[in-house]
């Protein structure tokens, strides 16, 4: 999963605010839900960026912005140097071909009235220039074989497959248009643990075979570590820490990342004895009214006056090797690996 020098995806100061309105006939805006609030990162060919965080932190909204399913309030998403947020019509259609998604739930993301052949081949109906009509059945069978399914099952329906097989169908559909980027929105969270490993290994094999770039969204940090080259930790619409997988897991510097890692189950009994469990107090603040300064300060044991007055920049602090958005960032091994 080696990354190349030029990024294929460039996200700069991405913001998505959903307006809160009052009234039925005469609506007026009384606020906004700040789902994504100033996110920036790069993604290279052949690289996997894991995005982790609690439910409601903005991960899925970020995925929709990258797919141009939502228009950003401000900021930009550039694919191969072109801003997908400004694209319209035929240009947007061409750009969307290059970014595909694997959904979270393999049971509801497949139309039960369509055969597997129709589901996997549906992208060819929209982008008719990719595969000639006469060769579509053969191409669908090739895609089924690539993801480990029997090509002869092309006429079967989704209910005739297991959960893991259905997710493979979703992956085959994502591969149909030969994209460079695939956004995986919690693709294994609905599967059994043994099946999760099979799907993860499949995604890794496909990445190596087709030089794919992944945005891998999940709340399970152990799954993210298995597949990711870099990890971005989100909290309340912002990235609070980002770095290589070893940097995030072995040397976390942001208190929120440390709290998340302390909750990951440790299979080794001796390892459990040396770990520190960090239990956060209270619930995450509302994205409609985030705290001033550092958004994590209301749940942080390190919080001081400066945290309320000044928002910390996402930058590399002294003694750290990767960026963290905390005034008091310091390495703290909560897992007990050292």
C-alpha positions in Angstrom: 0.0 0.0 0.0 2.7 2.4 -1.0 1.6 6.0 -1.7 2.8 8.1 -4.6 4.0 11.7 -4.4 1.0 13.4 -6.0 -2.3 13.3 -4.0 -5.3 12.0 -5.9 -7.7 13.6 -3.5 -7.1 17.0 -1.9 -9.6 18.3 0.8 -9.1 21.9 2.0 -11.0 23.6 4.8 -14.2 21.6 4.1 -17.3 22.9 5.8 -20.9 21.6 5.8 -23.4 23.4 8.0 -27.1 22.3 7.9 -29.4 25.3 8.6 -31.8 25.1 11.6 -35.0 26.9 10.7 -38.1 28.1 12.6 -41.6 28.5 11.3 -43.7 26.8 8.6 -44.7 29.4 6.1 -42.2 32.1 6.8 -39.0 30.2 7.7 -36.1 31.9 9.2 -32.7 30.4 10.1 -32.0 30.3 13.8 -28.8 28.4 13.8 -26.9 25.6 12.0 -25.7 22.1 12.7 -21.9 22.1 12.1 -21.6 18.6 10.8 -18.2 19.1 9.2 -16.3 22.2 10.2 -12.9 22.8 8.6 -11.5 19.4 7.5 -8.3 19.2 5.4 -6.3 16.2 4.3 -4.7 14.5 1.2 -5.1 11.0 -0.1 -2.6 9.3 -2.4 -2.9 6.4 -4.8 -2.7 3.0 -3.2 -3.1 4.6 0.3 -5.8 4.0 3.0 -6.9 6.8 5.3 -8.9 5.6 8.2 -11.4 8.0 9.7 -12.5 7.2 13.3 -14.7 8.9 15.9 -17.9 8.6 17.9 -21.3 8.5 16.2 -22.4 12.0 15.2 -18.8 13.3 14.7 -19.3 13.9 11.0 -17.8 10.9 9.4 -20.7 10.0 7.1 -21.4 13.6 6.2 -17.7 13.8 5.2 -18.2 10.8 2.9 -21.3 12.4 1.3 -19.3 15.6 0.6 -16.5 13.5 -1.0 -19.1 11.8 -3.2 -20.7 15.2 -4.1 -24.0 13.8 -2.6 -23.9 17.0 -0.5 -22.7 20.4 -1.6 -20.2 22.0 0.9 -21.0 25.2 2.6 -17.4 26.2 1.9 -14.0 24.6 1.2 -13.0 22.3 -1.7 -12.7 18.7 -2.6 -10.3 18.2 -5.5 -10.0 14.9 -7.4 -7.0 14.9 -9.7 -6.8 18.6 -9.3 -10.5 19.3 -10.3 -13.0 20.6 -7.7 -15.9 18.2 -7.6 -18.0 20.7 -5.6 -18.0 23.1 -8.6 -18.6 20.5 -11.2 -22.0 20.3 -12.9 -23.7 18.1 -15.5 -21.6 15.9 -17.7 -18.4 16.9 -15.9 -19.8 15.9 -12.5 -20.9 12.6 -13.9 -17.4 11.9 -15.2 -15.8 12.8 -11.9 -18.3 10.7 -9.9 -17.2 7.7 -11.8 -13.8 8.0 -10.2 -15.1 7.9 -6.6 -17.3 5.0 -5.5 -18.7 3.8 -2.2 -19.2 0.6 -0.3 -22.2 0.9 2.0 -22.4 -0.1 5.7 -25.4 -2.4 5.6 -25.2 -5.3 3.0 -28.9 -6.1 3.7 -30.5 -2.8 2.8 -28.0 -1.4 0.3 -29.0 -4.0 -2.4 -32.3 -3.8 -4.1 -34.2 -7.1 -3.3 -36.1 -7.0 -6.6 -33.0 -6.9 -8.7 -30.7 -9.9 -9.6 -27.0 -9.7 -8.7 -26.3 -9.2 -12.4 -28.6 -6.2 -12.6 -27.2 -4.7 -9.3 -23.5 -5.0 -10.3 -24.3 -4.0 -13.9 -26.4 -1.0 -13.0 -23.4 1.5 -13.2 -23.0 0.5 -16.8 -26.5 1.7 -17.5 -25.6 5.2 -16.1 -22.1 5.3 -17.7 -22.9 3.5 -20.9 -19.5 4.3 -22.5 -17.6 2.1 -19.9 -18.6 -1.3 -21.3 -20.5 -2.0 -24.5 -23.9 -3.4 -24.0 -23.0 -6.7 -25.5 -20.1 -7.2 -23.1 -21.8 -6.3 -19.9 -22.9 -9.7 -18.7 -19.3 -11.0 -19.2 -17.9 -8.0 -17.3 -20.3 -8.6 -14.4 -19.3 -12.2 -14.2 -15.6 -11.1 -14.1 -16.4 -8.7 -11.3 -18.2 -11.4 -9.3 -15.2 -13.7 -9.7 -12.8 -10.9 -8.6 -14.6 -10.6 -5.3 -14.7 -14.3 -4.7 -18.3 -15.1 -5.8 -19.5 -17.8 -8.3 -20.0 -16.1 -11.7 -22.8 -18.5 -12.4 -24.9 -17.0 -9.6 -25.4 -13.8 -11.7 -29.2 -14.5 -11.9 -29.7 -15.0 -8.2 -31.3 -12.4 -5.9 -29.7 -10.8 -2.8 -31.8 -12.9 -0.3 -30.1 -16.0 -1.6 -26.7 -14.8 -0.3 -25.2 -14.5 3.2 -24.3 -11.2 4.7 -20.6 -11.5 3.8 -21.5 -12.5 0.2 -23.9 -9.5 -0.1 -21.1 -7.2 1.0 -18.9 -8.8 -1.7 -21.7 -7.9 -4.2 -21.5 -4.3 -3.0 -17.8 -4.3 -3.4 -18.1 -5.7 -7.0 -20.6 -2.8 -7.8 -18.1 -0.3 -6.4 -15.4 -1.7 -8.7 -17.5 -1.7 -11.8 -16.5 1.7 -13.1 -12.8 1.1 -12.3 -12.5 4.0 -9.8 -9.3 5.3 -8.2 -11.0 6.0 -4.9 -13.4 3.9 -2.9 -15.1 5.3 0.3 -15.8 2.4 2.7 -18.5 3.7 5.2 -18.2 1.1 8.0 -18.3 -1.8 5.5 -17.8 -4.6 8.1 -19.7 -3.3 11.1 -22.8 -5.3 10.3 -20.9 -8.6 9.7 -19.8 -11.4 12.0 -16.2 -11.1 13.3 -15.0 -14.1 11.2 -16.6 -12.6 8.1 -15.1 -9.2 8.9 -11.6 -10.6 8.5 -12.5 -12.1 5.1 -13.9 -8.9 3.8 -10.9 -6.9 5.1 -8.5 -9.3 3.4 -10.5 -8.9 0.2 -10.3 -5.1 0.3 -6.5 -5.3 0.9 -6.1 -7.7 -2.0 -8.1 -5.5 -4.4 -6.2 -2.4 -3.3 -2.9 -4.1 -4.2 -4.3 -5.5 -7.5 -5.9 -2.3 -8.7 -3.8 0.4 -6.8 -7.0 1.7 -5.2 -7.1 4.5 -2.6 -9.5 4.0 0.3 -11.2 6.3 2.7 -12.1 3.8 5.5 -14.7 5.1 7.9 -15.3 3.1 11.1 -15.7 3.3 14.8 -13.8 0.1 15.5 -10.2 1.2 16.0 -8.8 -2.4 15.8 -10.4 -2.8 12.3 -9.0 0.6 11.2 -5.5 -0.3 12.3 -5.6 -3.5 10.3 -6.1 -1.8 7.0 -5.0 1.9 7.3 -1.8 3.6 6.4 -2.8 6.8 8.1 -5.6 7.5 10.6 -7.6 10.7 11.2 -9.5 11.1 14.4 -12.7 13.2 14.2 -14.5 14.9 17.0 -17.6 17.1 16.5 -16.9 17.9 12.9 -13.1 18.5 13.1 -10.0 16.3 12.8 -8.2 16.5 16.2 -5.3 14.2 15.4 -3.8 12.6 12.3 -0.8 10.4 11.6 0.6 7.1 10.5 -1.1 4.1 12.0 1.8 3.4 14.4 1.9 7.0 15.5 -1.7 7.1 16.4 -2.0 3.7 18.1 1.4 3.6 19.9 2.0 7.3 20.6 -1.4 9.2 20.8 -1.1 12.8 21.9 -4.7 14.1 21.9 -6.7 13.2 25.0 -9.7 12.2 22.9 -7.6 9.7 20.9 -6.2 8.4 24.1 -9.7 7.8 25.5 -10.8 6.0 22.4 -7.8 3.7 22.4 -8.3 2.9 26.1 -11.7 1.5 25.2 -10.3 -1.0 22.6 -10.5 -4.6 24.0 -7.1 -6.2 24.6 -6.9 -10.0 24.1 -3.8 -10.4 26.1 -4.5 -10.8 29.9 -1.1 -9.4 30.8 -1.7 -6.4 28.4 -4.9 -5.6 30.2 -3.1 -5.3 33.5 -0.8 -2.6 32.2 -3.4 -0.5 30.3 -5.1 2.6 31.6 -8.9 2.9 31.1 -10.0 6.5 30.4 -13.7 7.1 30.9 -15.0 10.3 29.5 -17.6 12.3 31.5 -20.8 13.6 29.9 -22.1 13.4 26.4 -20.7 15.0 23.3 -21.9 18.6 22.9 -24.5 19.4 20.3 -23.0 20.2 16.8 -25.5 23.0 16.7 -23.8 24.7 19.6 -20.2 23.5 20.0 -18.1 24.8 22.9 -15.9 27.8 22.4 -12.2 27.2 21.8 -11.4 23.5 21.9 -14.5 21.5 21.3 -13.3 18.6 23.5 -12.6 20.8 26.5 -16.0 20.1 28.2 -15.0 16.4 28.6 -11.2 16.8 28.9 -9.3 16.2 32.1 -6.5 18.6 30.9 -8.8 21.6 30.1 -7.6 25.0 31.3 -8.7 28.6 30.6 -6.8 28.8 27.3 -8.8 25.8 26.0 -12.0 27.9 26.2 -10.5 31.1 24.8 -8.4 29.8 21.9 -9.1 27.0 19.4 -5.9 24.8 19.1 -4.5 24.4 15.7 -3.9 21.0 14.1 -0.1 21.0 14.2 2.9 19.0 15.3 3.9 19.9 18.9 7.4 19.6 20.4 8.0 16.0 21.4 5.5 14.6 18.9 5.9 13.3 15.4 2.4 14.0 14.1 -0.2 16.8 14.2 -2.7 17.1 17.1 -5.2 19.8 17.9 -4.5 20.2 21.6 -2.8 22.9 23.6 -1.4 20.3 26.0 -0.7 17.5 23.6 1.7 14.9 24.9 2.4 11.2 24.1 0.6 8.9 26.5 0.7 5.1 26.0 -2.7 4.0 27.2 -2.6 0.5 25.7 0.6 -0.5 27.6 2.6 -1.5 24.5 5.8 0.1 25.7 
